Amino acid sequence: MNLEQQFLNNSVQTYIIIVSIILVSFLLKRFVSRFFAGLIYTWIDKKNHSELRKTHVHRLIIPIEQFLIYLVAVVALYELHFPESWNIHLFKLTLQQVIESSVKLLLIVLLIRVCLRTLEFISIILEQKAKLTKDQTDDQLVLFFRDFFKVILYIIGFLLILHYVFNENIGNLVTSLSIVGAAVALSMRESLENIIASFIIFFDKPFTVGDLVKVNNFTGSIEKIGLRSTRIRTQDKTYISVPNKQMVDTIVDNISLRTERKIEMDLQLSVATSADKLTHFVQFLREEITKEKSVLSHVVFIAESGKQFHIIHVECFVSLDNSLFDFQMLREKLNLAAISYAGSHQINFAEKG
């Protein structure tokens, strides 16, 4: 066989070399892809846990294989001369230009796909490590930056396609986009403020995922902190979204960070109640509260004496070690004790109006 024989403007030897390179890369693709996936995993997880490695490394192998095979094929086929007989025009473009643009498009798509899969791979490993800590802020931070960098990769992919596939000048495009972006930024000021507020929440940490908070007359648990809003599961089991700007600008009561729970009662008694009965009632309440071991501190006193009613004010601070149910039961017990004492000592509560 004459290796110098020409076929479609290329020698047989050239075809043999190119096919050999592609075959060798096809045989080595699994080894190379495993090497790069393992290298990335080792870079993320220094301890190199074998179980996590086996579970997650395979996520990167197939995308890397596809990209490497395609990259080698493109580099090898680049040495071929395009047959002049094929150089026809399609919509003011030659067939060669169409093929080159299609090849570049697929290469960019595969590259971005590998980058996205690598980003997901890294986020999964970091999520596994974040779950080992009690603080849930790092869990949400991983998800936040995963979504953020995904958007960045999509933008980079879009610009690469415009430049290499459609031959657009990115510099001029970026200049044009900056002018348009300024106008868009003005119209989307509220959304941008929410995005900035999300960064403030992540770094200032006034609350984290799992905290019980009270904001805008709603009380619930933080389930997710997003780029634009914070999702809260309320005590009524509804699911609400509060813009991050409001979470930063308004007063947020982080109930989870309280050191104690507070019971507060105002007993309004009839003005006909004598001072002696009021004194004994106050003493009774103090003794009842003292019996409760979960009460850390308390105060009971006559807060007001007026024309319409007398007020006995009660404040108790209860340890957070007690469950919410026990806390509510203690509140109920104190109320029932006050009602029982008032009934047995002919003490009337004031009537409204």
Contacts in CASP RR format, 6 or more apart in sequence:
PFRMAT RR
TARGET T0000
AUTHOR 0000-0000-0000
METHOD contacts of the structure
MODEL  1
MNLEQQFLNNSVQTYIIIVSIILVSFLLKRFVSRFFAGLIYTWIDKKNHS
ELRKTHVHRLIIPIEQFLIYLVAVVALYELHFPESWNIHLFKLTLQQVIE
SSVKLLLIVLLIRVCLRTLEFISIILEQKAKLTKDQTDDQLVLFFRDFFK
VILYIIGFLLILHYVFNENIGNLVTSLSIVGAAVALSMRESLENIIASFI
IFFDKPFTVGDLVKVNNFTGSIEKIGLRSTRIRTQDKTYISVPNKQMVDT
IVDNISLRTERKIEMDLQLSVATSADKLTHFVQFLREEITKEKSVLSHVV
FIAESGKQFHIIHVECFVSLDNSLFDFQMLREKLNLAAISYAGSHQINFA
EKG
1 12 0 8 1.000
2 12 0 8 1.000
3 11 0 8 1.000
3 12 0 8 1.000
3 13 0 8 1.000
3 16 0 8 1.000
4 11 0 8 1.000
4 12 0 8 1.000
4 13 0 8 1.000
5 11 0 8 1.000
5 12 0 8 1.000
7 15 0 8 1.000
8 83 0 8 1.000
9 81 0 8 1.000
9 82 0 8 1.000
9 83 0 8 1.000
9 84 0 8 1.000
10 80 0 8 1.000
10 81 0 8 1.000
14 79 0 8 1.000
14 80 0 8 1.000
17 76 0 8 1.000
17 79 0 8 1.000
18 76 0 8 1.000
18 77 0 8 1.000
18 79 0 8 1.000
18 80 0 8 1.000
21 72 0 8 1.000
21 76 0 8 1.000
22 69 0 8 1.000
22 72 0 8 1.000
22 73 0 8 1.000
22 76 0 8 1.000
25 68 0 8 1.000
25 69 0 8 1.000
25 72 0 8 1.000
25 73 0 8 1.000
26 69 0 8 1.000
29 65 0 8 1.000
29 68 0 8 1.000
29 69 0 8 1.000
30 61 0 8 1.000
30 65 0 8 1.000
32 64 0 8 1.000
32 68 0 8 1.000
33 60 0 8 1.000
33 61 0 8 1.000
33 62 0 8 1.000
33 64 0 8 1.000
33 65 0 8 1.000
33 68 0 8 1.000
34 57 0 8 1.000
34 61 0 8 1.000
36 60 0 8 1.000
36 64 0 8 1.000
37 57 0 8 1.000
37 58 0 8 1.000
37 59 0 8 1.000
37 60 0 8 1.000
37 61 0 8 1.000
37 64 0 8 1.000
37 121 0 8 1.000
38 53 0 8 1.000
38 57 0 8 1.000
40 60 0 8 1.000
40 118 0 8 1.000
40 121 0 8 1.000
40 122 0 8 1.000
41 48 0 8 1.000
41 53 0 8 1.000
41 56 0 8 1.000
41 57 0 8 1.000
41 121 0 8 1.000
41 125 0 8 1.000
42 48 0 8 1.000
44 122 0 8 1.000
44 125 0 8 1.000
44 126 0 8 1.000
45 52 0 8 1.000
45 53 0 8 1.000
45 125 0 8 1.000
45 129 0 8 1.000
52 125 0 8 1.000
52 128 0 8 1.000
56 121 0 8 1.000
56 124 0 8 1.000
56 125 0 8 1.000
59 117 0 8 1.000
59 120 0 8 1.000
59 121 0 8 1.000
59 124 0 8 1.000
60 114 0 8 1.000
60 117 0 8 1.000
60 118 0 8 1.000
60 121 0 8 1.000
63 110 0 8 1.000
63 113 0 8 1.000
63 114 0 8 1.000
63 117 0 8 1.000
64 114 0 8 1.000
66 110 0 8 1.000
66 113 0 8 1.000
67 110 0 8 1.000
67 111 0 8 1.000
67 113 0 8 1.000
67 114 0 8 1.000
70 106 0 8 1.000
70 107 0 8 1.000
70 110 0 8 1.000
71 107 0 8 1.000
74 103 0 8 1.000
74 107 0 8 1.000
82 96 0 8 1.000
82 99 0 8 1.000
86 95 0 8 1.000
86 96 0 8 1.000
87 94 0 8 1.000
87 95 0 8 1.000
87 96 0 8 1.000
88 94 0 8 1.000
88 95 0 8 1.000
89 95 0 8 1.000
90 98 0 8 1.000
101 165 0 8 1.000
101 166 0 8 1.000
104 164 0 8 1.000
104 165 0 8 1.000
105 161 0 8 1.000
105 165 0 8 1.000
108 157 0 8 1.000
108 160 0 8 1.000
108 161 0 8 1.000
108 164 0 8 1.000
108 165 0 8 1.000
112 153 0 8 1.000
112 154 0 8 1.000
112 156 0 8 1.000
112 157 0 8 1.000
112 160 0 8 1.000
115 153 0 8 1.000
116 150 0 8 1.000
116 153 0 8 1.000
119 146 0 8 1.000
119 149 0 8 1.000
119 150 0 8 1.000
119 153 0 8 1.000
120 146 0 8 1.000
123 142 0 8 1.000
123 143 0 8 1.000
123 145 0 8 1.000
123 146 0 8 1.000
126 142 0 8 1.000
127 139 0 8 1.000
127 142 0 8 1.000
127 143 0 8 1.000
130 138 0 8 1.000
130 139 0 8 1.000
130 141 0 8 1.000
130 142 0 8 1.000
131 139 0 8 1.000
135 208 0 8 1.000
136 208 0 8 1.000
136 209 0 8 1.000
136 210 0 8 1.000
137 202 0 8 1.000
137 205 0 8 1.000
137 208 0 8 1.000
137 209 0 8 1.000
139 209 0 8 1.000
140 202 0 8 1.000
140 208 0 8 1.000
140 209 0 8 1.000
140 224 0 8 1.000
140 225 0 8 1.000
141 202 0 8 1.000
143 224 0 8 1.000
144 198 0 8 1.000
144 202 0 8 1.000
144 225 0 8 1.000
144 226 0 8 1.000
144 227 0 8 1.000
147 226 0 8 1.000
147 227 0 8 1.000
148 227 0 8 1.000
159 170 0 8 1.000
159 173 0 8 1.000
162 168 0 8 1.000
162 170 0 8 1.000
162 173 0 8 1.000
163 169 0 8 1.000
163 170 0 8 1.000
185 192 0 8 1.000
190 243 0 8 1.000
190 245 0 8 1.000
191 228 0 8 1.000
193 245 0 8 1.000
194 227 0 8 1.000
194 228 0 8 1.000
194 229 0 8 1.000
194 243 0 8 1.000
194 244 0 8 1.000
194 245 0 8 1.000
195 227 0 8 1.000
195 228 0 8 1.000
195 244 0 8 1.000
197 243 0 8 1.000
197 244 0 8 1.000
197 245 0 8 1.000
197 247 0 8 1.000
197 248 0 8 1.000
197 249 0 8 1.000
198 225 0 8 1.000
198 226 0 8 1.000
198 227 0 8 1.000
198 228 0 8 1.000
198 244 0 8 1.000
200 244 0 8 1.000
200 248 0 8 1.000
201 207 0 8 1.000
201 225 0 8 1.000
201 230 0 8 1.000
201 244 0 8 1.000
201 247 0 8 1.000
201 248 0 8 1.000
202 225 0 8 1.000
206 247 0 8 1.000
206 248 0 8 1.000
206 252 0 8 1.000
206 254 0 8 1.000
207 213 0 8 1.000
207 222 0 8 1.000
207 247 0 8 1.000
207 252 0 8 1.000
207 254 0 8 1.000
207 256 0 8 1.000
208 222 0 8 1.000
208 225 0 8 1.000
209 222 0 8 1.000
209 223 0 8 1.000
209 224 0 8 1.000
209 225 0 8 1.000
210 221 0 8 1.000
210 222 0 8 1.000
210 223 0 8 1.000
210 256 0 8 1.000
211 221 0 8 1.000
211 222 0 8 1.000
211 254 0 8 1.000
211 255 0 8 1.000
211 256 0 8 1.000
211 257 0 8 1.000
212 219 0 8 1.000
212 220 0 8 1.000
212 221 0 8 1.000
212 254 0 8 1.000
212 255 0 8 1.000
212 256 0 8 1.000
213 219 0 8 1.000
213 220 0 8 1.000
213 221 0 8 1.000
213 222 0 8 1.000
213 232 0 8 1.000
213 252 0 8 1.000
213 253 0 8 1.000
213 254 0 8 1.000
213 255 0 8 1.000
213 256 0 8 1.000
214 220 0 8 1.000
214 252 0 8 1.000
214 253 0 8 1.000
214 255 0 8 1.000
215 232 0 8 1.000
215 242 0 8 1.000
215 246 0 8 1.000
215 247 0 8 1.000
215 250 0 8 1.000
215 251 0 8 1.000
215 252 0 8 1.000
215 253 0 8 1.000
216 242 0 8 1.000
216 246 0 8 1.000
216 250 0 8 1.000
218 232 0 8 1.000
218 234 0 8 1.000
218 240 0 8 1.000
218 242 0 8 1.000
219 234 0 8 1.000
219 235 0 8 1.000
219 255 0 8 1.000
220 232 0 8 1.000
220 233 0 8 1.000
220 234 0 8 1.000
220 235 0 8 1.000
221 232 0 8 1.000
221 233 0 8 1.000
222 230 0 8 1.000
222 231 0 8 1.000
222 232 0 8 1.000
223 231 0 8 1.000
223 232 0 8 1.000
223 233 0 8 1.000
223 239 0 8 1.000
224 230 0 8 1.000
224 231 0 8 1.000
225 231 0 8 1.000
225 244 0 8 1.000
226 244 0 8 1.000
228 243 0 8 1.000
228 244 0 8 1.000
229 241 0 8 1.000
229 242 0 8 1.000
229 243 0 8 1.000
229 244 0 8 1.000
230 241 0 8 1.000
230 242 0 8 1.000
230 244 0 8 1.000
230 247 0 8 1.000
231 239 0 8 1.000
231 240 0 8 1.000
231 241 0 8 1.000
232 239 0 8 1.000
232 240 0 8 1.000
232 241 0 8 1.000
232 242 0 8 1.000
233 239 0 8 1.000
234 240 0 8 1.000
258 320 0 8 1.000
259 320 0 8 1.000
260 296 0 8 1.000
260 317 0 8 1.000
260 318 0 8 1.000
260 319 0 8 1.000
260 320 0 8 1.000
261 317 0 8 1.000
261 318 0 8 1.000
261 319 0 8 1.000
261 320 0 8 1.000
261 322 0 8 1.000
261 327 0 8 1.000
262 315 0 8 1.000
262 316 0 8 1.000
262 317 0 8 1.000
262 318 0 8 1.000
263 314 0 8 1.000
263 315 0 8 1.000
263 316 0 8 1.000
263 317 0 8 1.000
263 318 0 8 1.000
263 327 0 8 1.000
263 330 0 8 1.000
263 331 0 8 1.000
263 334 0 8 1.000
264 313 0 8 1.000
264 314 0 8 1.000
264 315 0 8 1.000
264 316 0 8 1.000
265 313 0 8 1.000
265 314 0 8 1.000
265 315 0 8 1.000
265 334 0 8 1.000
265 335 0 8 1.000
265 338 0 8 1.000
266 303 0 8 1.000
266 311 0 8 1.000
266 312 0 8 1.000
266 313 0 8 1.000
266 314 0 8 1.000
267 281 0 8 1.000
267 311 0 8 1.000
267 312 0 8 1.000
267 313 0 8 1.000
267 314 0 8 1.000
267 338 0 8 1.000
267 349 0 8 1.000
268 309 0 8 1.000
268 310 0 8 1.000
268 311 0 8 1.000
268 349 0 8 1.000
268 350 0 8 1.000
269 278 0 8 1.000
269 281 0 8 1.000
269 309 0 8 1.000
269 310 0 8 1.000
269 311 0 8 1.000
269 312 0 8 1.000
269 342 0 8 1.000
269 347 0 8 1.000
269 348 0 8 1.000
269 349 0 8 1.000
269 350 0 8 1.000
270 309 0 8 1.000
270 310 0 8 1.000
270 347 0 8 1.000
270 348 0 8 1.000
270 349 0 8 1.000
270 350 0 8 1.000
270 351 0 8 1.000
271 306 0 8 1.000
271 307 0 8 1.000
271 308 0 8 1.000
271 309 0 8 1.000
271 310 0 8 1.000
271 350 0 8 1.000
272 348 0 8 1.000
273 310 0 8 1.000
273 347 0 8 1.000
273 348 0 8 1.000
277 345 0 8 1.000
277 347 0 8 1.000
278 302 0 8 1.000
278 310 0 8 1.000
278 312 0 8 1.000
280 345 0 8 1.000
281 312 0 8 1.000
281 338 0 8 1.000
281 341 0 8 1.000
281 342 0 8 1.000
281 345 0 8 1.000
281 347 0 8 1.000
282 300 0 8 1.000
282 301 0 8 1.000
282 302 0 8 1.000
282 312 0 8 1.000
284 337 0 8 1.000
284 341 0 8 1.000
285 300 0 8 1.000
285 312 0 8 1.000
285 314 0 8 1.000
285 334 0 8 1.000
285 337 0 8 1.000
285 338 0 8 1.000
285 341 0 8 1.000
286 298 0 8 1.000
286 300 0 8 1.000
288 334 0 8 1.000
288 337 0 8 1.000
289 295 0 8 1.000
289 298 0 8 1.000
289 300 0 8 1.000
289 314 0 8 1.000
289 316 0 8 1.000
289 334 0 8 1.000
290 298 0 8 1.000
292 316 0 8 1.000
292 330 0 8 1.000
294 318 0 8 1.000
294 319 0 8 1.000
294 321 0 8 1.000
294 322 0 8 1.000
294 326 0 8 1.000
294 330 0 8 1.000
295 316 0 8 1.000
295 317 0 8 1.000
295 318 0 8 1.000
295 330 0 8 1.000
296 317 0 8 1.000
296 318 0 8 1.000
296 319 0 8 1.000
297 316 0 8 1.000
297 317 0 8 1.000
298 314 0 8 1.000
298 315 0 8 1.000
298 316 0 8 1.000
298 317 0 8 1.000
299 313 0 8 1.000
299 314 0 8 1.000
299 315 0 8 1.000
300 312 0 8 1.000
300 313 0 8 1.000
300 314 0 8 1.000
300 315 0 8 1.000
301 312 0 8 1.000
301 313 0 8 1.000
302 310 0 8 1.000
302 311 0 8 1.000
302 312 0 8 1.000
302 313 0 8 1.000
303 311 0 8 1.000
303 312 0 8 1.000
303 313 0 8 1.000
304 310 0 8 1.000
304 311 0 8 1.000
305 311 0 8 1.000
308 350 0 8 1.000
309 350 0 8 1.000
310 350 0 8 1.000
314 334 0 8 1.000
316 330 0 8 1.000
316 334 0 8 1.000
318 327 0 8 1.000
318 330 0 8 1.000
322 330 0 8 1.000
341 347 0 8 1.000
342 348 0 8 1.000
342 349 0 8 1.000
END
